[in-house]
Amino acid sequence: MSNKNYFHFYALSAAFSTALLSGCATQPVPAADATDLTKAATHTLSETVYFSTLFSTCMALGGDTELDAIDIQQTWINTNAALIAAADSYYSQQQANRTFTYNKQVLAPEAIRLALDARARATKELALTQRSPANQQKTCQFRLAQIKGDKIPLANDPLIAPYQTELLTHTPLDLNITDAPQLAGGFYGANQGTSYFNIAKANEASCADAYTLTIANQWPQEAYSNFCGEKAVSIITCEWGKCETKKL
């Protein structure tokens, strides 16, 4: 089952009502500043990609594990849809000036890195490639069984709970959470291309905590982002090895 199918759900209105009711029940808190709210939105999206990866990876095993993953996934989506949509909407607003267009898609390098890291976290946790088929099933069954009760609502996460009500004020009308975060555009990193070495080397010379993300590598086109620490500092797009840089 594809990641897109992960987000095809049938109870949008129910999810919206559930999240709003939950938000109303939350004790009033002072208005969060933009930094705190952005951190909460970012964490919400990271958890969204993490759980999406858990579900889709376990579904791929088939049999009862697939059925259990689909069932738990649906409950998880219905519970969290409004909060995810709100977090993605707010996050996209905050990243609006840190984007670039690639193949007619508006992307943000930090959103792509967020998605890449969250997928890697789930994959590493399950470690299915290191297990026998029988142990793969047991591992997924064990992890899926943990996603129940108060472990399902993202609003119960202490990094999200204080900001839930304010985040929900940013809920878009269409509740579209397909491929959240939207600014990742379904990109989860790629193999290093021909231009990678020179780009990474230049970045390392200017930053002690340098990281170069390969966004796309479809020769003759390549796309990269240089980071200094957790912050993206530039976008580099190349065609036939000729590269252009956009500072962020």
SULNORLIN-V655393 format. One record per backbone hydrogen bond with DSSP energy under -1.0 kcal/mol. CO is the residue of the C=O (numbers start at 1). NH is the residue of the N-H. Records with the same first field share a line. If there is no record, write none. Layout:
BEGIN
CO->NH  NH
END
This chain:
BEGIN
4->7
5->8
7->9
11->15
12->16
13->17
14->18
15->19
16->20
17->21
18->22
19->23
20->24
21->25
33->37
34->38
35->39
36->40
37->41
38->42
39->43
40->44
41->45
42->46
43->47
44->48
45->49
46->50
47->51
48->52
49->53
50->54
51->55
52->56
53->57
54->58
55->59
56->60
58->61
59->62
62->66
63->67
64->68
65->69
66->70
67->71
68->72
69->73
70->74
71->75
72->76
73->77
74->78
75->79
76->80
77->81
80->84
81->85
82->86
83->87
84->88
85->89
86->90
87->91
88->92
89->93
90->94
91->95
95->98
100->107
102->105
105->102
107->100
108->112
109->113
110->114
111->115
112->116
113->117
114->118
115->119
116->120
117->121
118->122
119->123
120->124
121->125
122->126
123->127
127->130
128->131
132->136
133->137
134->138
135->139
136->140
137->141
138->142
139->143
140->144
141->145
144->147
146->148
148->151
149->152
153->156
154->157
157->160  161
160->163
161->164
163->167
164->168
167->170
168->171
177->180
181->184
182->185
183->108
184->187
193->196
195->199
196->200
197->201
198->202
199->203
200->204
201->205
203->207
209->229
211->227
213->225
214->190
216->223
218->221
220->240
221->218
222->238
223->215  216
224->236
225->213
226->233  234
227->211
228->231
231->228
233->248
234->226
235->246
236->224
237->244
238->222
239->242
242->239
244->237
246->235
END
